[in-house]
Each structure stands twice: as C-alpha cells, then as structure tokens.
C-alpha cells in the first residue's frame, strides 16, 4: 500500500446515531504526553543523573508511521475511529 487517497467526506455508520450519516475525515494530531502519568514519572526519574539512554535502542525502525483517522459525524458532532490505524507511505485527504 504505497499511496492512499481518502475522500474528505464519506457516508459511514455512526456508533452514536446508530445509522449511516455523512462524516468528515481528519488526521489525528500528536498530543504531548501526560507528565503526571505514573509511567511518565517513572521514566523521567530513571533519566535523572544518567548520561545515556536507560533502555536498549531498537535494532531497526519501521519504514512508515501508522495513520490514525478520526471521523466527525455531521449530525451529532461526535468523533470516532474505525480500527487501529494502518500503515501507508503516502497518505492524502482529497476533496471530492
């Protein structure tokens, strides 16, 4: 799956309205990590006073990032996702 064009509006099932409605598609933005989360506090504590990275680095990186789409229902205004995202080298939201 090299290149993927997704329409900006599509008619899909809404979990909240319980019927097929028109949705607008948008890409989920990356948000900052919660600094008060237990795992993040533990990670920052481990980094204190340490010269190098505390965990072994992975051998190889993935060639593509996962695309996370959010669907906004035009009737009820709620957002939802479908599946867990997918990998694509080129991704584009196209006006139809």
C-alpha positions as CSV (number, residue, x, y, z in Angstrom):
1,X,0.0,0.0,0.0
2,X,2.2,2.9,-1.3
3,X,-0.2,5.7,-1.9
4,X,-3.7,6.2,-0.4
5,X,-6.2,8.9,-1.2
6,X,-9.2,9.2,1.2
7,X,-12.2,11.4,0.4
8,X,-12.7,14.3,2.8
9,X,-16.4,13.4,3.4
10,X,-17.8,9.9,3.4
11,X,-21.0,8.2,4.4
12,X,-20.3,5.7,7.1
13,X,-22.0,4.2,10.1
14,X,-22.2,6.4,13.2
15,X,-22.0,4.5,16.5
16,X,-23.8,7.3,18.4
17,X,-26.6,8.0,15.9
18,X,-27.0,4.2,15.1
19,X,-27.4,4.9,11.4
20,X,-25.3,5.8,8.3
21,X,-24.5,9.5,8.2
22,X,-22.1,11.9,6.4
23,X,-18.7,12.1,8.2
24,X,-15.7,14.4,7.7
25,X,-12.3,12.7,7.8
26,X,-9.4,14.2,9.7
27,X,-6.0,13.1,10.7
28,X,-5.4,12.8,14.5
29,X,-2.8,15.1,15.8
30,X,0.0,14.0,18.1
31,X,-0.6,15.3,21.7
32,X,2.0,15.8,24.4
33,X,2.4,13.1,27.0
34,X,0.8,13.5,30.4
35,X,3.6,14.5,32.8
36,X,1.5,13.3,35.8
37,X,1.0,9.7,34.5
38,X,2.8,7.1,36.6
39,X,4.7,5.6,33.7
40,X,6.0,9.0,32.5
41,X,7.1,9.9,36.1
42,X,8.9,6.6,36.4
43,X,10.6,7.2,33.0
44,X,11.7,10.8,33.9
45,X,13.0,9.6,37.3
46,X,15.1,7.0,35.5
47,X,16.6,9.6,33.2
48,X,17.8,11.8,36.1
49,X,21.5,11.9,36.5
50,X,22.1,9.3,33.7
51,X,24.4,10.1,30.8
52,X,23.0,7.8,28.2
53,X,19.6,6.3,27.3
54,X,18.5,3.8,30.0
55,X,16.9,1.2,27.7
56,X,18.4,-0.6,24.7
57,X,17.5,1.0,21.4
58,X,15.6,-1.0,18.9
59,X,17.6,-2.7,16.1
60,X,15.6,-1.2,13.3
61,X,12.8,1.3,12.8
62,X,9.6,0.9,10.9
63,X,9.6,2.4,7.4
64,X,6.2,4.1,7.8
65,X,4.1,5.6,10.5
66,X,0.6,4.5,11.3
67,X,-2.2,6.7,10.0
68,X,-4.8,7.5,12.7
69,X,-8.1,8.7,11.2
70,X,-10.9,10.4,13.1
71,X,-14.4,10.6,11.7
72,X,-16.6,13.5,12.7
73,X,-20.4,13.0,12.3
74,X,-22.2,15.9,10.8
75,X,-25.5,15.1,12.6
76,X,-24.4,14.6,16.2
77,X,-21.0,16.2,16.1
78,X,-19.2,13.2,17.8
79,X,-15.8,11.9,16.7
80,X,-15.0,8.2,16.4
81,X,-12.4,5.9,14.9
82,X,-12.5,2.7,12.8
83,X,-10.0,0.1,13.6
84,X,-6.5,0.8,14.9
85,X,-4.9,2.7,12.1
86,X,-2.9,1.5,9.1
87,X,0.5,2.0,7.5
88,X,0.8,4.0,4.3
89,X,3.9,5.6,2.8
90,X,1.9,8.4,1.2
91,X,-1.4,9.5,2.6
92,X,-3.7,12.3,1.3
93,X,-7.2,13.5,2.2
94,X,-8.8,14.6,-1.1
95,X,-11.8,16.9,-1.6
96,X,-14.5,15.2,-3.7
